[in-house]
Amino acid sequence: MPRNSSLASIAAATLSYERWVGAQVPLVRSDLAFKHEQMAFAPFPFLRSTFYRWVQVWNETCPELARAPQVLAVGDLHTENFGTWRDGEGRLIWGINDFDEAFPMAYTNDLVRLATSARLSISAGTLVLTPRAACSAILDGYHASLERGGKPFVLAEKHPVLRHDAQSELRDPVRFWTAMAALPPARHLPAATHTILRRQFKSSEEPRYVTRRAGLGSLGHPRVVAIAEHSGGWIAREVKELVASGVAWATGASGSVAIHYPTIVRRAVRCADPFLDVRGRWVIRRLAPDCSRIEFTVARLASEQTELLHAMGAETANVHLGSGARRIAAVRSDLDSRPPGWLKVASRAMERATTADFVAWQHAQRG
């Protein structure tokens, strides 16, 4: 899977992409500068920050896989894009929690990107598995979920490892709300943002509006949090402005490009988050101590990490299943035809390409 040398440098690609994003939303320059720093910190945060570049490299490095049957894909999938929320019954649910880059793509994209992120975690010492074991766990979970037609991850009587890790990772409420209270006030509050957030609160008291840095891929996008006291405790809602998926930039799509966030969430096999909503270009979510991701720093044992990656593969299938029976039949057929080890080989190629871009970015920043 050779890398095509005709691609523009990572610095040039980033500049072009950010100009493209800036034509859609007003950029928060201080957050963008912080994102550039994080991109130079290590390969994993670089991967999380640069889905737009991934699409370019993916099409050049794995052209045959990029032509595999399409689904409505997560796009920017990685091992830190999984977390917990409460459903309408108050149950703790686990699954993929960010669909900013959702777009019709080959189903293989999500699997290879997830496996590549696992490889980078192995290189960083966060994962104790071998690349072969990590890829096998992801694929086994994906296969199993496709075969049973998908099933949400309710962390109640089942999934003891996930439940243990999720509960041990739930943030202390006192620390969580203390940190929220310390966030800086929002200096500019777009009218649409104020209207959307104000409607989230039933009390007549005006919420306090603050800003925060979160994630990496969407750093630089407008993001506002509203905090208010409600029935004796604190509640918070966040809105973030969405842009078209980086796939549109990387492939040169012209004209109006749809935002697929609400569609992929609605169609996926999952227990809905009653607080998650998309209004126009704004995504709204609840912020709370029990809305958090599970990290490998909690799942330390090889057996726990294997189960976690297996669940990530299964949840990926839960999302892909929303693309319909005909597309999933094509996915199954294609998956069955692939040789053993294909995910290991492809993720290794993408790890090398990503690491090369990371090193080039470091050099560009130092220059």
Backbone hydrogen bonds, N-H to C=O, Kabsch-Sander energy under -0.5 kcal/mol:
donor,donor_aa,acceptor,acceptor_aa,energy
7,L,4,N,-0.9
13,A,9,S,-2.7
14,T,10,I,-2.4
15,L,11,A,-2.1
16,S,12,A,-2.3
17,Y,13,A,-2.6
18,E,14,T,-2.6
19,R,15,L,-1.8
20,W,16,S,-1.9
21,V,17,Y,-2.6
22,G,18,E,-2.5
23,A,19,R,-1.0
24,Q,21,V,-2.1
25,V,21,V,-2.1
27,L,25,V,-0.5
28,V,220,G,-2.7
29,R,27,L,-1.0
32,L,28,V,-1.9
33,A,29,R,-2.3
34,F,30,S,-1.8
35,K,31,D,-2.2
36,H,32,L,-2.0
37,E,33,A,-1.6
38,Q,34,F,-2.2
39,M,35,K,-2.2
40,A,36,H,-0.9
40,A,37,E,-0.6
41,F,38,Q,-1.3
42,A,38,Q,-0.8
46,F,42,A,-1.7
47,L,43,P,-2.5
48,R,44,F,-2.3
49,S,45,P,-1.7
50,T,46,F,-1.0
50,T,47,L,-0.8
53,R,50,T,-0.5
54,W,50,T,-2.1
55,V,51,F,-2.1
56,Q,52,Y,-1.1
57,V,53,R,-2.6
58,W,54,W,-3.5
59,N,55,V,-2.1
60,E,56,Q,-1.4
61,T,57,V,-3.3
62,C,58,W,-2.4
66,A,62,C,-2.3
67,R,63,P,-0.6
67,R,64,E,-0.9
68,A,65,L,-1.7
71,V,105,M,-2.8
73,A,71,V,-1.3
73,A,103,F,-2.0
76,D,74,V,-1.7
77,L,75,G,-1.8
81,N,78,H,-1.9
83,G,95,G,-3.0
84,T,292,S,-2.0
85,W,93,I,-1.9
87,D,91,R,-2.0
88,G,272,A,-0.5
90,G,87,D,-2.1
93,I,85,W,-3.5
93,I,91,R,-0.5
94,W,153,F,-2.2
95,G,83,G,-2.4
97,N,81,N,-1.2
102,A,99,F,-1.6
103,F,73,A,-1.6
105,M,71,V,-2.3
107,Y,69,P,-2.4
109,N,106,A,-1.7
110,D,106,A,-0.6
111,L,107,Y,-1.1
112,V,108,T,-2.9
113,R,109,N,-2.7
114,L,110,D,-2.2
115,A,111,L,-2.4
116,T,112,V,-2.6
117,S,113,R,-2.3
118,A,114,L,-1.8
119,R,115,A,-2.2
120,L,116,T,-2.3
121,S,117,S,-1.8
122,I,118,A,-2.1
123,S,119,R,-2.6
124,A,120,L,-1.7
125,G,122,I,-1.1
126,T,121,S,-2.2
127,L,121,S,-1.4
134,A,130,T,-2.5
135,C,131,P,-2.6
136,S,132,R,-2.3
137,A,133,A,-2.3
138,I,134,A,-2.1
139,L,135,C,-2.5
140,D,136,S,-2.7
141,G,137,A,-2.1
142,Y,138,I,-2.2
143,H,139,L,-2.9
144,A,140,D,-2.5
145,S,141,G,-2.1
146,L,142,Y,-2.3
147,E,143,H,-2.4
148,R,144,A,-1.7
149,G,145,S,-0.6
149,G,146,L,-0.8
150,G,145,S,-2.2
153,F,94,W,-0.6
154,V,152,P,-1.0
155,L,92,L,-2.7
155,L,153,F,-0.7
156,A,154,V,-2.0
163,R,159,H,-2.8
164,H,160,P,-2.6
165,D,161,V,-2.6
166,A,162,L,-2.9
167,Q,163,R,-2.7
168,S,164,H,-2.1
169,E,165,D,-1.0
170,L,166,A,-0.8
171,R,289,P,-1.6
176,F,172,D,-2.8
177,W,173,P,-2.7
178,T,174,V,-1.9
179,A,175,R,-2.3
180,M,176,F,-2.1
181,A,177,W,-2.2
182,A,178,T,-1.0
183,L,180,M,-1.3
186,A,209,Y,-2.1
194,H,190,P,-2.3
195,T,191,A,-2.3
196,I,192,A,-2.3
197,L,193,T,-2.7
198,R,194,H,-2.5
199,R,195,T,-1.4
200,Q,197,L,-1.7
201,F,198,R,-1.3
208,R,227,I,-3.1
210,V,225,V,-3.1
211,T,184,P,-2.2
219,L,216,L,-1.3
221,H,218,S,-2.3
224,V,239,V,-2.4
225,V,210,V,-3.1
226,A,237,R,-3.0
227,I,208,R,-2.7
228,A,235,I,-2.2
230,H,233,G,-4.5
233,G,230,H,-1.2
235,I,228,A,-2.5
236,A,287,L,-0.6
237,R,226,A,-2.1
238,E,285,R,-2.7
239,V,224,V,-2.8
240,K,283,V,-1.8
241,E,222,P,-2.4
242,L,281,R,-4.0
248,A,245,S,-1.5
249,W,245,S,-0.8
250,A,246,G,-2.7
251,T,247,V,-2.2
252,G,248,A,-0.5
252,G,249,W,-0.9
253,A,248,A,-2.2
260,H,102,A,-0.6
260,H,258,A,-0.6
264,I,260,H,-2.5
265,V,261,Y,-1.8
266,R,262,P,-2.0
267,R,263,T,-2.1
268,A,264,I,-1.4
269,V,318,N,-2.2
270,R,268,A,-1.1
272,A,270,R,-0.7
276,L,273,D,-1.5
277,D,284,I,-1.9
279,R,282,W,-3.0
280,G,278,V,-0.6
281,R,279,R,-0.5
282,W,279,R,-2.2
283,V,240,K,-2.5
284,I,277,D,-3.5
285,R,238,E,-2.2
287,L,236,A,-1.9
291,C,288,A,-1.8
292,S,290,D,-0.8
294,I,82,F,-0.7
295,E,293,R,-0.5
298,V,295,E,-1.7
299,A,295,E,-1.5
300,R,298,V,-1.4
305,Q,301,L,-2.5
306,T,302,A,-2.4
307,E,303,S,-2.0
308,L,304,E,-2.3
309,L,305,Q,-2.5
310,H,306,T,-2.4
311,A,307,E,-2.4
312,M,308,L,-2.0
313,G,309,L,-2.4
314,A,310,H,-2.2
315,E,311,A,-2.8
316,T,312,M,-1.9
317,A,313,G,-1.7
318,N,314,A,-2.1
319,V,315,E,-1.7
320,H,316,T,-2.3
321,L,317,A,-2.6
322,G,319,V,-1.3
323,S,320,H,-2.4
324,G,321,L,-1.4
328,I,324,G,-2.2
329,A,325,A,-2.2
330,A,326,R,-1.6
331,V,327,R,-2.1
332,R,328,I,-2.7
333,S,329,A,-2.1
334,D,330,A,-2.3
335,L,331,V,-3.0
336,D,332,R,-2.4
337,S,333,S,-1.1
338,R,334,D,-0.6
338,R,335,L,-0.9
342,W,339,P,-1.5
345,V,341,G,-2.3
346,A,342,W,-2.5
347,S,343,L,-2.5
348,R,344,K,-1.5
349,A,345,V,-1.9
350,M,346,A,-2.2
351,E,347,S,-2.1
352,R,348,R,-2.2
353,A,349,A,-2.0
354,T,350,M,-2.5
355,T,351,E,-2.6
356,A,352,R,-2.2
357,D,353,A,-2.0
358,F,354,T,-2.3
359,V,355,T,-2.4
360,A,356,A,-2.1
361,W,357,D,-2.4
362,Q,358,F,-2.4
363,H,359,V,-2.2
364,A,360,A,-2.2
365,Q,361,W,-2.4
366,R,362,Q,-2.1
367,G,363,H,-1.8
